[in-house]
Amino acid sequence: MQIPFFLHADKVLCFAVIFARLGAMMLTAPLYKCRSIPLHIRILLAFVLAILVAPFQWYATQSITVESDAFFLTLVENILI
């Protein structure tokens, strides 16, 4: 029996970069920073948006491996943006 959905490492890394950028935006944006929106809701919203955006970016990004320092630098760069 074959598993119909394969998670390739490059797709997971692409999702991680998108989630890092959206998560940082949700935690610092003035509209979402107010205390009326709980933290777990903001994180869930960033996760859902990352799920929606990631398939459009899978083939548009360069390949980055986990072993390289470039992945961690890319994550930090996206968080700081």
N, C-alpha and C positions, 0 to 999 in steps of 0.2 A: 504494500500500500504506500502510495506516495503522499507526501505532505504537500498540499496545494500552495502553501504560502511560505516562501523562504525569506528569511531576514538576512540579507547580505550585510557584511560589516560596513561597507561604504554607505549604505542607506541608513544604518543605525547612527553612524558618525554624522551624516548630514542632518538627521533628525536632532541629534544632540546639539549641534551648532545652532540650528534654528530655535530649539527650545531655550538655549542659553540666551540668545538675543531677545526673544519674546518675553522670557521670564524676567530679564533685567528691565525691559521696558514696562512690564506690568507692575514691577515693584517700585519703580521710580517715577512713572508718569503721574502728573498732578491729578488727572481725572480718576485714576485707580489708586492713588496713594491715600485717599481719605479713609478714615477709620470705619466708615459705614460699610465698606466692602471687606469682609474677612480675608485674612491671608490665604487660607486654603482655597477660597473661591478664586482669588487672583492667580494662584498657581495652577488650578484646574483650568481656568480660562486660557492661560498661556500654553498648557499642554494640549488642549483641544485645538487651538489655533495652529500649533506646531504640527499636529496630525493633519490638519487641512492643507497647510502650505507645503509640507515636506515632499509630497509626490510631484509637485511642480518643479522642485529644485534638485531632484535626484540626478538628473542627467545634465544639469547646468553647472554643477560644481566640479572642481578638480578633485582627484582622488587623494585622500589623506589617510595614512595608516595610523593605527593606535600607537605603534611602536615609535613613531617619530615624534620629536618635540614640536613639530609644526602643528599637530592636532591640539595640543594644550595651549600653544600660543594663539591659535585660531579661536579657541574657546574664550580665553582671556580677552582677546581683541574684541570679540562680539559682545561680551559682557560689558566692556568699557565703552563701547559705542553707545 
